[in-house]
């Protein structure tokens, strides 16, 4: 029996071909970099699979959208006990999601949050100028943004939404049941499933090419953009985490991925696992297109939306240039051009960050006072990053109330 693949996915034979990247990465992986045929079928299935649990909730919500959505939000923010009568779909979902998997380790989650705070602004730079920008090179991620009209939303608003959620989940107690990190993650998951519900009914959605909108593979790769890609990026900026820090960080994002509806076979426990999946990504997307250009250009101009308190025009122009230099450092001039970005003479800001980070983070291994400084100062800088979108941040504050 033959299996019909979405057109975006290359053939199994094509994925077996080696290149320079595969030869380099194969030295760091315990498994062959190319997928086995069983894994190839798993990848194909992921492209046509959604979020089973939340999709069932959304299907129920859409039977009576106004009334049932309020019921869902009541269960999300106040618990099942707040409902006047039990709804089977809600009971099934929340009883499942409130019981953490046995592999979740609270102590490792807490250590990962502390590590994230120590990274300070570096985490934000990697997410914005590597994870997001590189992600725009893959059109499969961009299609939902194009068809829902999210592209017309200011890049600053999109970035503020993501940053607000990221700040929520990286609070010390953020992932407790009724705290902001837990509820905002499930709310984002609900919105993803709602978009999935509407887009798959649109005639404009080309399922033969793209598979399902917001499918399992794209969800999993988005989760890796916050975990495995960040670990790659911070090393490129001169920060070299210990093996324990790496394992804790991946454990944290494994749990976030589970909360977000990613199936467990796509949740990585080690860096080599993540590298394999990221390597496969180039075979699950066509080449960058006009959507890549539109989103890349939009994000590059985001600094001009920032609400700096002093010398605003100067700081906006400075941030614009610094982010372009970082993007060039991370992805190179050729890929920048595919995103519609202007190449820079050199990545001076990246070189400054490398020198700064090598000094601070290497010194912190031997000086507890410096490590404490990075921990405390790092989180404050992350909060200031969200404050740059003052009006947008205030609007987003209601997402978990």
Secondary structure as UniProt FT lines:
FT   TURN            7..8
FT   HELIX           12..15
FT   HELIX           20..26
FT   TURN            27..28
FT   HELIX           37..47
FT   HELIX           52..61
FT   TURN            62..63
FT   HELIX           65..78
FT   HELIX           80..82
FT   HELIX           88..97
FT   TURN            102..103
FT   HELIX           106..119
FT   HELIX           121..126
FT   HELIX           127..132
FT   HELIX           133..135
FT   TURN            136..137
FT   HELIX           139..148
FT   HELIX           150..152
FT   HELIX           155..169
FT   TURN            172..175
FT   TURN            177..178
FT   HELIX           180..199
FT   TURN            200..201
FT   TURN            203..204
FT   HELIX           207..210
FT   TURN            213..214
FT   HELIX           216..226
FT   HELIX           228..236
FT   TURN            237..238
FT   HELIX           243..259
FT   TURN            260..261
FT   HELIX           264..266
FT   HELIX           271..281
FT   TURN            282..283
FT   HELIX           290..300
FT   HELIX           302..305
FT   HELIX           312..338
FT   TURN            339..340
FT   HELIX           348..364
FT   TURN            365..366
FT   HELIX           368..387
FT   TURN            388..389
FT   HELIX           390..396
FT   HELIX           397..400
//
